[in-house]
Every structure is written in C-alpha cells, then in structure tokens.
Amino acid sequence: MTVFSSLSEFRALLAQMPGPDDTARAGAAARNGQLTKPPGALGRLEDLAIWYGGWRGSDRPHVGKRQVIVFAGNHGVTAQGVSAFPAEVTVQMVANFEHGGAAVNQLSRVAGAEMSVHALDLDRPTADFTQGPAMSEQEVVDALRTGWNAVESDSELLVVGEMGIGNTTSAAAIATALFGGEASAWTGRGTGVDDAGLDNKVRVVAEGAVFHASDDALEILRCLGGRELAAMAGAIASARAKRIPVILDGFICTAAAACLARAQEGALDHTVAGHLSQEGAHGKLLAAIEKSPLLSLDMRLGEGSGGALAINILVAAVECHSGMATFAEAGVAAG
C-alpha cells in the first residue's frame, strides 16, 4: 500500500527509488552476444530484452503477469469550451471499459494482459485551471495514491492509460509549463475541435501555463493536471518501487510521466515509449524526456491502447532473448 501522505513525502520517495539489477543486466547482455544470430541482427529487440532483464533481475527473463490500468477523471477546464465532446462521455466510456467494449479491452486481451479501470470522482471535476489550481494538495495526493495502490506487486509489466474529456488540454498545459515554448507548439486538436476551437484551446493552455508557472514539476501536476494524470504518475512510480517495467502510452500518459522525470532525474529509467501518437506534440514531448517510440501507427485514441499494443513487441523481444539457443547450445559455429 501507499507509503506517502503528502507531496513532499512523495517527492522524497522518488529520490529513493531502486535501480535495475546491474548483474542481471550484464548477464542478459552476455547471453545476447552468444545467441544464434549475427550481432545486432534483432535491432532494438535486443536492447529491450536486456533492459527488461535488468529491471526484473534475470539474465534470462520471461514476461509473466501483464497489467493494463485505465484511470478516468473529469476536468473543470472543459467549461472553457476546449473539447468537442461533453464530460458525460467520460462516464459512458468507463461503462464501456467495464463491459469489455473498448479498443483497449481487445488489445489487452490479445496481449495477454489483465485490464482494469479506475474512475476517480467523476461527479466532482477538477477546478478550471484558468481560475485556480486544478487540485488541492490532498486531491492530487489522493489521486497519486489511487495509482500507486492499483499496481499489483506480482505484475511483471505495466501499461497505464486514461479517459477524461478535456485531458489533452491538461496535458498540453503541463508540457508547456514543464518545457516552455509557445502553447501552440504543445496543443493539438484532441477529440477533433475545429480551427476556432483550437485557437481557444491554445489560449486556455497558455493562460494556465502562465498562471501556474513553477519550477516544481509536482506542483505543475497539481495545478494543471487531472486526477487521472496524477493516478498514472502514481502508478508509474509504484511500478518503479516494485521494479516493474512500464510501457508508456500516448500524449497524455507521457505528460503525466514527464512530471516525474522533471521531479527526479532518472525517474523514468524503468519505462519505454510504446508508440508515437498522432496527437499534436507527442513526438516533441517524447524527445523532451529522451524516449524513442516502439511503434508509429497514427493512433491517437488514448485509453492505453498504444501501450497495450506494444506489449506484444516487448514480449517478442524477451521471448527471442530467452528462448533462442546460444551457439554452444545449438552446436553452431559462432564464426
């Protein structure tokens, strides 16, 4: 269960997180060099398997339990007309997740992952961040704790996703506040707003980023984020504490993760980027946290869908690494 009750305690926890098992990582790299293939022939799959082995403490790992968690929250900033859809859609989509009818349900099933959804006070949206902080400290801590507690200790791979009308606005404001530059460079069409809607959305993002400018990334999360973004950040941190590798999803998930990266150097070392979203500035945001996506399929759905799909890539990488024979085992000359 959670071991923090304030942002300062959460910040201290981030500074004490474990790293990978260097011995296991070195052993995985040594095994990779002995497998029946030319050096580097499997490209990034080789790096993925070695990275995964290091975090799981095994030089010949296997991906067991896979967990996909979708967090849902509503945003008061929708009062500014930033979304093409009403907040009621969040509630309706949560029901769809629960009944197995969303894209992420299918992608999780195909990837052999257990999927769950956590709705965070949908009847109580965050505050409009153009008028004040989106959340109080207690509210953001509660959301972080929800995410932390949602990660099961026996999981061996985690994907976190989200649902929340207005959350691309929140994510764009976070990115602007964290990394600077014009709000327009970080703001996309989200659910499909028209040109006038996009101009309005850029205005809202710019106002929020200026209003809540701070050098404290966790304060930026509190003031500009949503409960589902904070829950994703909490889950990603929880996975780190348990040495569970994480596949990041799209723009909104990456914005939540970026708050951890700016709060503590190396906080995302246990993560990889699942895909490059078609949403606005996702590529720019991935570059800012130094992550290269595994897939680029023009997806922009959210929900954890891109991350869930990328599970298959990671599992394939690990299975090749651990299942292939070495030259000695196969009786093949190494050359």
KEDREN-241999 format. One line per field, with one value per residue (C-alpha): residue number from 1; residue in three letters; x, y, z. Coordinates in nm, 4 decimals, always signed. Layout:
REM KEDREN-241999
nr: (NUM/...)
rest: (ala/...)
px: (X/...)
py: (Y/...)
pz: (Z/...)
REM end
This chain:
REM KEDREN-241999
nr: (1/2/3/4/5/6/7/8/9/10/11/12/13/14/15/16/17/18/19/20/21/22/23/24/25/26/27/28/29/30/31/32/33/34/35/36/37/38/39/40/41/42/43/44/45/46/47/48/49/50/51/52/53/54/55/56/57/58/59/60/61/62/63/64/65/66/67/68/69/70/71/72/73/74/75/76/77/78/79/80/81/82/83/84/85/86/87/88/89/90/91/92/93/94/95/96/97/98/99/100/101/102/103/104/105/106/107/108/109/110/111/112/113/114/115/116/117/118/119/120/121/122/123/124/125/126/127/128/129/130/131/132/133/134/135/136/137/138/139/140/141/142/143/144/145/146/147/148/149/150/151/152/153/154/155/156/157/158/159/160/161/162/163/164/165/166/167/168/169/170/171/172/173/174/175/176/177/178/179/180/181/182/183/184/185/186/187/188/189/190/191/192/193/194/195/196/197/198/199/200/201/202/203/204/205/206/207/208/209/210/211/212/213/214/215/216/217/218/219/220/221/222/223/224/225/226/227/228/229/230/231/232/233/234/235/236/237/238/239/240/241/242/243/244/245/246/247/248/249/250/251/252/253/254/255/256/257/258/259/260/261/262/263/264/265/266/267/268/269/270/271/272/273/274/275/276/277/278/279/280/281/282/283/284/285/286/287/288/289/290/291/292/293/294/295/296/297/298/299/300/301/302/303/304/305/306/307/308/309/310/311/312/313/314/315/316/317/318/319/320/321/322/323/324/325/326/327/328/329/330/331/332/333/334/335)
rest: (met/thr/val/phe/ser/ser/leu/ser/glu/phe/arg/ala/leu/leu/ala/gln/met/pro/gly/pro/asp/asp/thr/ala/arg/ala/gly/ala/ala/ala/arg/asn/gly/gln/leu/thr/lys/pro/pro/gly/ala/leu/gly/arg/leu/glu/asp/leu/ala/ile/trp/tyr/gly/gly/trp/arg/gly/ser/asp/arg/pro/his/val/gly/lys/arg/gln/val/ile/val/phe/ala/gly/asn/his/gly/val/thr/ala/gln/gly/val/ser/ala/phe/pro/ala/glu/val/thr/val/gln/met/val/ala/asn/phe/glu/his/gly/gly/ala/ala/val/asn/gln/leu/ser/arg/val/ala/gly/ala/glu/met/ser/val/his/ala/leu/asp/leu/asp/arg/pro/thr/ala/asp/phe/thr/gln/gly/pro/ala/met/ser/glu/gln/glu/val/val/asp/ala/leu/arg/thr/gly/trp/asn/ala/val/glu/ser/asp/ser/glu/leu/leu/val/val/gly/glu/met/gly/ile/gly/asn/thr/thr/ser/ala/ala/ala/ile/ala/thr/ala/leu/phe/gly/gly/glu/ala/ser/ala/trp/thr/gly/arg/gly/thr/gly/val/asp/asp/ala/gly/leu/asp/asn/lys/val/arg/val/val/ala/glu/gly/ala/val/phe/his/ala/ser/asp/asp/ala/leu/glu/ile/leu/arg/cys/leu/gly/gly/arg/glu/leu/ala/ala/met/ala/gly/ala/ile/ala/ser/ala/arg/ala/lys/arg/ile/pro/val/ile/leu/asp/gly/phe/ile/cys/thr/ala/ala/ala/ala/cys/leu/ala/arg/ala/gln/glu/gly/ala/leu/asp/his/thr/val/ala/gly/his/leu/ser/gln/glu/gly/ala/his/gly/lys/leu/leu/ala/ala/ile/glu/lys/ser/pro/leu/leu/ser/leu/asp/met/arg/leu/gly/glu/gly/ser/gly/gly/ala/leu/ala/ile/asn/ile/leu/val/ala/ala/val/glu/cys/his/ser/gly/met/ala/thr/phe/ala/glu/ala/gly/val/ala/ala/gly)
px: (+0.0000/+0.0995/+0.3810/+0.3225/+0.0598/+0.1868/+0.3609/+0.6819/+0.6765/+0.6072/+0.8949/+1.1279/+1.0125/+1.1046/+1.4578/+1.4952/+1.3708/+1.5677/+1.7589/+1.7987/+1.9975/+2.3329/+2.4464/+2.1329/+2.1640/+2.5257/+2.4303/+2.1484/+2.3878/+2.6395/+2.3727/+2.2569/+2.6084/+2.6007/+2.2638/+2.2372/+2.2215/+2.4623/+2.5437/+2.2702/+2.0522/+1.7388/+1.7942/+1.6027/+1.4541/+1.7933/+1.8134/+1.4573/+1.5253/+1.8431/+1.6657/+1.3757/+1.6076/+1.7889/+1.4703/+1.3349/+1.6646/+1.7113/+1.9618/+1.7052/+1.3713/+1.0126/+0.7209/+0.4600/+0.1632/+0.0837/-0.1327/-0.3158/-0.4825/-0.7091/-0.7726/-1.0648/-1.1203/-1.3178/-1.1774/-1.3268/-1.1382/-1.3979/-1.6066/-1.3758/-1.5099/-1.1882/-1.3434/-1.5718/-1.7452/-1.9274/-1.7935/-2.0718/-1.8719/-1.6152/-1.8795/-2.0161/-1.6718/-1.5940/-1.9038/-1.7796/-1.4414/-1.6132/-1.8225/-1.5245/-1.6338/-1.3416/-1.0381/-0.8067/-1.0095/-0.9392/-0.5726/-0.5179/-0.6782/-0.4615/-0.1517/-0.2461/-0.2895/-0.5312/-0.7150/-0.8916/-1.0464/-1.0438/-1.2847/-1.1719/-1.4556/-1.6200/-1.9048/-1.6518/-1.4389/-1.1119/-1.1251/-1.0880/-0.7131/-0.7575/-0.9259/-0.7130/-0.5231/-0.6906/-0.6441/-0.5661/-0.2646/-0.4933/-0.6727/-0.3554/-0.2093/-0.5291/-0.5049/-0.1364/-0.2229/-0.5007/-0.2493/+0.0133/-0.2254/-0.3635/-0.0309/-0.0234/+0.3044/+0.3093/+0.2792/+0.5786/+0.4822/+0.2580/+0.0717/-0.1287/-0.3927/-0.6587/-1.0035/-1.1150/-1.2818/-1.0549/-0.7374/-0.5438/-0.5804/-0.4448/-0.1555/-0.0679/-0.0661/+0.1618/+0.4012/+0.4097/+0.4755/+0.7435/+0.9369/+0.8495/+0.7884/+0.4652/+0.1449/+0.0545/+0.3565/+0.2172/-0.1544/-0.3386/-0.6989/-0.7637/-1.1128/-1.1307/-1.2010/-1.2271/-0.9916/-1.1763/-1.1843/-0.8107/-0.7414/-0.9495/-0.7713/-0.4301/-0.5494/-0.6581/-0.3313/-0.1254/-0.3258/-0.2927/+0.0802/+0.1492/-0.0870/+0.0734/+0.4358/+0.6648/+0.9996/+0.8307/+0.7044/+0.4743/+0.3132/+0.2606/+0.0876/-0.1316/-0.2247/-0.2696/-0.3294/-0.6312/-0.6946/-0.6324/-0.2974/-0.1902/-0.3046/-0.0947/+0.2068/+0.1420/+0.1167/+0.4385/+0.6201/+0.4707/+0.5962/+0.9458/+0.9366/+0.8493/+1.0967/+0.8118/+0.8918/+0.6372/+0.5281/+0.4113/+0.1087/+0.0382/+0.0493/-0.1482/+0.0322/+0.3662/+0.2756/+0.1990/+0.5262/+0.7183/+0.6223/+0.8100/+1.1062/+1.1357/+1.0811/+1.3596/+1.6379/+1.6160/+1.2593/+1.1571/+1.4516/+1.2152/+0.9891/+0.9819/+0.7565/+0.5012/+0.4144/+0.4153/+0.0680/-0.0773/-0.1809/-0.0074/+0.3189/+0.3634/+0.6874/+0.8181/+0.7251/+0.8938/+1.2083/+1.1977/+1.2070/+1.4504/+1.2251/+1.2060/+0.8718/+0.8451/+0.5552/+0.4196/+0.0775/-0.1017/-0.3022/-0.4493/-0.7147/-0.5590/-0.7033/-0.3610/-0.4271/-0.0840/+0.0916/-0.1206/-0.0381/+0.3334/+0.3212/+0.3425/+0.6689/+0.8294/+0.7143/+0.8527/+1.1866/+1.2094/+1.0988/+1.3651/+1.6295/+1.5350/+1.4059/+1.6738/+1.9649/+2.3203/+2.5806/+2.7111/+2.3637/+2.2803/+2.6165/+2.6569/+2.9921/+2.9974/+3.2282)
py: (+0.0000/+0.3647/+0.4967/+0.8720/+1.1178/+1.4476/+1.5774/+1.6282/+1.2635/+1.1524/+1.3701/+1.2121/+0.8678/+0.9420/+1.0240/+0.6830/+0.4572/+0.1410/+0.0991/-0.2046/-0.5137/-0.4457/-0.8059/-0.9351/-0.6708/-0.7654/-1.1332/-1.0625/-0.8659/-1.1520/-1.4046/-1.1781/-1.1874/-1.5684/-1.6198/-1.7854/-1.4680/-1.2081/-0.9358/-0.6719/-0.8583/-0.8130/-0.4406/-0.2731/-0.6052/-0.6924/-0.3703/-0.4178/-0.7678/-0.6628/-0.3606/-0.5771/-0.8385/-0.5730/-0.4433/-0.7918/-0.9172/-1.2023/-1.2669/-1.4932/-1.3269/-1.4148/-1.1693/-1.3112/-1.1145/-0.8106/-0.5367/-0.2598/+0.0061/+0.2810/+0.5803/+0.8152/+1.1712/+1.4816/+1.8301/+2.1632/+2.3361/+2.1962/+2.4975/+2.6926/+2.5046/+2.3130/+1.9796/+1.8645/+1.6247/+1.6764/+1.5460/+1.2846/+1.0844/+1.0002/+0.8205/+0.6444/+0.5241/+0.3926/+0.1741/+0.0628/-0.0357/-0.2260/-0.4186/-0.5017/-0.2909/-0.0508/-0.0841/-0.1213/-0.4200/-0.6007/-0.5001/-0.6047/-0.9420/-1.0024/-0.9084/-1.1465/-0.8606/-0.8160/-0.4860/-0.2770/+0.0698/+0.3127/+0.6073/+0.8978/+1.1164/+1.1646/+1.3557/+1.6033/+1.7507/+1.9233/+2.3023/+2.5141/+2.5784/+2.9195/+3.0286/+2.8485/+2.5240/+2.2180/+2.0230/+2.0849/+1.9053/+1.6494/+1.5841/+1.5277/+1.3082/+1.1031/+1.0533/+0.9617/+0.7098/+0.5588/+0.4987/+0.3648/+0.1145/-0.0036/-0.1670/-0.5268/-0.6451/-0.9652/-0.7807/-0.8089/-0.5451/-0.2384/-0.0133/+0.2831/+0.4664/+0.7290/+0.8562/+1.2092/+1.4718/+1.7767/+1.5921/+1.6804/+2.0425/+1.9494/+1.7541/+2.0400/+2.2874/+2.0580/+2.0205/+2.3976/+2.4651/+2.1938/+2.2609/+2.6146/+2.7490/+2.8637/+2.6963/+2.6419/+2.4110/+2.1781/+2.1953/+1.9669/+1.9080/+1.6337/+1.4990/+1.6925/+2.0598/+2.2879/+2.5786/+2.8194/+2.5547/+2.5000/+2.8722/+2.8790/+2.5715/+2.7324/+3.0393/+2.8263/+2.6297/+2.9499/+3.1113/+2.8054/+2.7641/+3.1291/+3.1326/+2.8259/+2.8712/+2.6856/+2.5105/+2.2320/+1.9617/+1.8088/+2.1479/+2.1743/+1.8361/+1.9562/+2.2883/+2.1855/+1.8113/+1.5921/+1.3124/+1.0527/+1.2101/+1.2109/+0.8493/+0.7484/+0.9214/+0.7401/+0.4050/+0.4620/+0.5492/+0.2470/+0.0225/+0.1654/+0.0851/-0.2750/-0.2915/-0.3475/-0.2221/+0.0194/+0.0855/+0.4462/+0.5225/+0.8433/+1.2191/+1.2363/+0.9470/+1.0939/+1.4328/+1.2646/+1.0712/+1.3882/+1.5357/+1.2502/+1.2950/+1.6637/+1.5976/+1.3387/+1.2625/+0.9046/+0.8558/+0.7048/+0.4673/+0.1725/+0.2907/+0.2708/+0.4608/+0.2283/+0.4371/+0.7755/+0.9237/+1.1365/+1.3874/+1.7186/+1.7383/+1.3828/+1.3409/+1.6681/+1.5526/+1.2135/+1.3925/+1.6106/+1.3022/+1.1219/+0.8315/+0.6690/+0.5041/+0.1363/+0.1853/+0.4589/+0.3684/+0.7060/+0.6144/+0.8873/+0.7092/+0.7129/+0.4602/+0.2906/+0.1446/+0.2128/+0.0872/-0.2284/-0.2982/-0.2516/-0.5242/-0.7699/-0.6142/-0.6319/-0.9892/-1.0899/-0.9304/-1.1149/-1.4471/-1.4256/-1.3450/-1.6202/-1.8818/-1.8750/-2.1146/-1.9943/-2.1073/-2.3566/-2.4946/-2.5332/-2.6734/-2.3939/-2.2359/-1.8756/-1.7683)
pz: (+0.0000/-0.0261/+0.1858/+0.1392/+0.2558/+0.1122/-0.1981/-0.0016/+0.1077/-0.2499/-0.3717/-0.1155/-0.2232/-0.5855/-0.4724/-0.3050/-0.5833/-0.6709/-0.9941/-1.2186/-1.1240/-1.2903/-1.2573/-1.4294/-1.6991/-1.7656/-1.7755/-2.0214/-2.2414/-2.2308/-2.3269/-2.6097/-2.7516/-2.7642/-2.9348/-3.2768/-3.4848/-3.6172/-3.3617/-3.3570/-3.6068/-3.3944/-3.3538/-3.0730/-2.9679/-2.8226/-2.6221/-2.4969/-2.3697/-2.1894/-2.0372/-1.9238/-1.7726/-1.5740/-1.4153/-1.3453/-1.2056/-1.4528/-1.7298/-1.8979/-1.8192/-1.9053/-1.9098/-1.6746/-1.5453/-1.7620/-1.6180/-1.8069/-1.5920/-1.7269/-1.4994/-1.5652/-1.4455/-1.5362/-1.5869/-1.4848/-1.7638/-2.0084/-1.9001/-2.1329/-2.4381/-2.5106/-2.6129/-2.8925/-2.6501/-2.3174/-1.9854/-1.9751/-2.2291/-1.9592/-1.7527/-2.0597/-2.1662/-1.8172/-1.8504/-2.1911/-2.0429/-1.7654/-2.0169/-2.2388/-2.5354/-2.5867/-2.8101/-2.5113/-2.3908/-2.7171/-2.7312/-2.3699/-2.4365/-2.7424/-2.5394/-2.2572/-2.0118/-1.7236/-1.7683/-1.5052/-1.4927/-1.2002/-1.2088/-0.9897/-0.8585/-1.1983/-1.0352/-0.8962/-1.1773/-1.1041/-1.0859/-1.4003/-1.4018/-1.5677/-1.2445/-0.9848/-0.9169/-1.0660/-0.7423/-0.3793/-0.2358/-0.0717/-0.4002/-0.6001/-0.3248/-0.3181/-0.6950/-0.6755/-0.4047/-0.6175/-0.8940/-0.6572/-0.4995/-0.8349/-0.9301/-0.8159/-0.6687/-0.8749/-1.2059/-1.4376/-1.6931/-1.6666/-1.9096/-1.7831/-1.9856/-1.9348/-2.0178/-1.9457/-2.1608/-2.1567/-2.0692/-2.3847/-2.2712/-1.9306/-2.0851/-2.3218/-2.0339/-1.8315/-2.1253/-2.1809/-1.8123/-1.7870/-2.1051/-2.2146/-2.5619/-2.7201/-2.6101/-2.9747/-3.0132/-2.7469/-2.8245/-3.0673/-3.1682/-2.9130/-2.9737/-3.3007/-3.2331/-3.5366/-3.6091/-3.3818/-3.1123/-3.1478/-3.1147/-2.7974/-2.6643/-2.7239/-2.5338/-2.2387/-2.2350/-2.2475/-1.9670/-1.7463/-1.8052/-1.7203/-1.4228/-1.2655/-1.3744/-1.1343/-1.1101/-0.9136/-1.1507/-0.8910/-0.8321/-1.2073/-1.1964/-0.9098/-1.0658/-1.4291/-1.4194/-1.3693/-1.1268/-1.3980/-1.4898/-1.1262/-1.0904/-1.3914/-1.2364/-0.9099/-1.0862/-1.2816/-0.9575/-0.7817/-1.0608/-1.0155/-0.6441/-0.7356/-1.0282/-1.2748/-1.6273/-1.7752/-2.1334/-2.1723/-2.3870/-2.5761/-2.5247/-2.2009/-2.0343/-2.1428/-1.9934/-1.6608/-1.6784/-1.7672/-1.4302/-1.2648/-1.4986/-1.4106/-1.0404/-1.0173/-1.2631/-1.3902/-1.2646/-1.5989/-1.6470/-1.5994/-1.8836/-2.2623/-2.5014/-2.6581/-2.9615/-3.1286/-3.1150/-3.3910/-3.1256/-3.1738/-2.9891/-2.8659/-3.0600/-2.9167/-2.5664/-2.6139/-2.7299/-2.4182/-2.1928/-2.4256/-2.5236/-2.8670/-2.9526/-3.0395/-3.2820/-3.5083/-3.6423/-3.6500/-3.3395/-3.1182/-2.9153/-2.5705/-2.3232/-2.3033/-2.6486/-2.7987/-2.4879/-2.4801/-2.8440/-2.7737/-2.5081/-2.7967/-2.9160/-2.5731/-2.5134/-2.8542/-2.7671/-2.4346/-2.5831/-2.8548/-2.5955/-2.3513/-2.5925/-2.8603/-2.8296/-2.7876/-3.0406/-2.7855/-2.7098/-3.0793/-3.1809/-3.4359/-3.5095/-3.3894/-3.6703)
REM end
